[in-house]
Every structure is written in C-alpha cells, then in structure tokens.
Amino acid sequence: MEKASSNACARRRTWSFVALVFVVLLGLASRRYPVLFPEALGKYPGDALWALMVFVAWGIVFPRKPTWQIFVYTLAASYCVEFCKLYRAPWLDDFRNSTIGHLLLGSSFSWQNLIAYMVGAVIGAVAERLVKC
C-alpha cells in the first residue's frame, strides 16, 4: 500500500461516491433545466460540473493521492477528451451521437470548454482542501 504524502489525505470513498452522484445529478440538471444557472453562463456550468465529476472520480480511484495530483489528473483527462473531439471517425461520431457518448465525450471541440474544465477542477481542489477530505 502506498504511503500518503504530507499534503495528502485519505479520501473517504463513501462520501466521495455520494459527492459523485450529487455532481452527476447536478450536471444532468444543468442541461435539462438551464434556468438553474445564470443564462450568461450558457452551457458551461455543465462542463465545469463534468470536470468536477472527473475530479471526484479520480479521488475515488486514488484516495491517498494529494489534491494537487488529482487536480492534474483531472485537467489531463478533461483536456484529452476535449482535444480528442478534433478526431473524427464514423464509429466514434456514432458513439458521440448517443446519449451516453454525448455525456461522456461531448460532440464538438470548444476552447471555452478548457476554461470550464479548469473552473471545475479548481472548485474540486478548493472544496477538498476546505473540508480537509
């Protein structure tokens, strides 16, 4: 078993799973009920929540990794998914056109999504540090 570093905390998987479900439900609600967020933010709260979901998921997978590493993993995964939207293949586009494919991978590249992902990852890191896991 890996020893936690001085700035790491052991995340409680039960609470992390509850947080994951909450973030997913809030993210789905942000798309279904856009009035939950200011209209000026457009679809970007959903993208920030997607990155927050990734942050929480990485925390579940690696409960003893320090917050900064989970933050980096979140940005790497989120940015990879976004840049992969530039790759077009019929089988991948078919998957992206399905409900689950669209929720997981999105459909078209947007530079603004990179900012939204950063916001979601920052919210996750700050929240985790505030609650001290």
DALIN-V874332 format. One record per helix or strand of 3 or more residues. SS is the DSSP state (hx for helix, st for strand). FROM is the first residue (numbers start at 1). TO is the last residue. If there is no record, write none. Layout:
# DALIN-V874332
ss:SS from:FROM to:TO
ss:SS from:FROM to:TO
This chain:
# DALIN-V874332
ss:hx from:13 to:32
ss:hx from:34 to:36
ss:hx from:39 to:41
ss:hx from:44 to:61
ss:hx from:67 to:84
ss:hx from:90 to:96
ss:hx from:99 to:105
ss:hx from:111 to:131
